[in-house]
């Protein structure tokens, strides 16, 4: 139940973030930065943050925190891949005698004949 609420808040934060970023006014065009009439608006003081900027910061913070919360296995109820599930003790399985090959440790006796 908690994961559904977190996913809903996550999607809502994503949508708010998209809309708020698209609504923000753009800066001066890039050509104005390199001209002789460099105004103080390009690198001037920011002043107070507008309501749109505060909403952007809040939505970005919510997006990151919810994304981190959704990644926690304790909240989602998932287990790590690296954790084993009470596996039985590893016992060697017997190999059928037909598939075993003779080891080359003892060389076969070759006829010792004269040349």
N, C-alpha and C positions, 0 to 999 in steps of 0.2 A: 504494500500500500504506500509506503514511504517512497519507494522508487518511482511510482507513478506521479506522485506529487512533485518530486525532484525533476523528473523529465518534463512535466508540464511547465514548471518554473524555468527550466533551462530553455525550452523552446520560446517561451514568452520573453525571456531576457534576450535571446537571439533576435527576435523580431523587433523588440524595442531598440536594440542596438543598431540594427540595420536602418530603421526609420530615422532615428535621431542623427545618425552619421550623415545620412543623405539630406537631412534638412539643414545641416549647418552651412553657414555661408562660406564661400571660398575665399581664399586670400587673393591678393593682387596677382595679375598675370605674371608669368615668369619673365617676360620681356622687360617689364618695368624694373626688375631688380638689377638689370645690367645697363640701364640707361643713365644719362647724366642727371636726370631729375629723380634721384633716389630719395624717396620720402621717408619720414620716420615711421610710417605705418608698417613697413616691411619688417623692421627689427625693433620696433618701439615697445614700450611697456604694454603688458597685457591688460592691466586693469582688473576689475572684478570679473569673476567668472559668471557667465550668463546662466539662466535656468537650463538652457539646452546643453551647456557644457556640464552642469551638475548632473543632469539626467544621464548623459553619456558616461560619466565617471561611475555613477551608481550602477548602471546596466553592465558596464565592463567588469566591475568588481563582482557583481552577482554572477555573471557568466563564468568568471574564473573560479569562484568559490564553489558554485554548483558543479562545475566540471570536475573539480578535485573531489568533491563529495561523492559524485557518481563513480569515481574510480576506486573508491575504498571498498574492499571486499566485504567488510562488516555491514555496510549499509545495503549492498545489493544482494547479499546472501550467497555470493559465489565463492568458490574455493580456488586457490592457486593451482596452476598446472603442476607445479613442482611438488606440491604436497601429495603424498601417496595415501590411498585409502586403505587402511589396515589390510594390506596385501598379505597372503599367506607366506610363510617362510619359503625361501627359494630352495627347492630340492632338485637335484639333478634328475633329469628324466632318463630312464634306461634306454640305451640304444640297442635295437635288435641286432642279433649276432650276424644276420645275413648282410647287413650294411657295413659292418666293421671290416676294415681292411687290415691285412697283416702289416705290422710295422717293419720297416726295413732295417731294424736294429741288428738282426742276425742275418748275415748274407747267406744266400742259398749255397749249398755245397756244390761246387763245380767239379767235374771229373778232372782229376789231376793226371793228365796224360803227357807223354813226351812229344816233343815236336819233331 
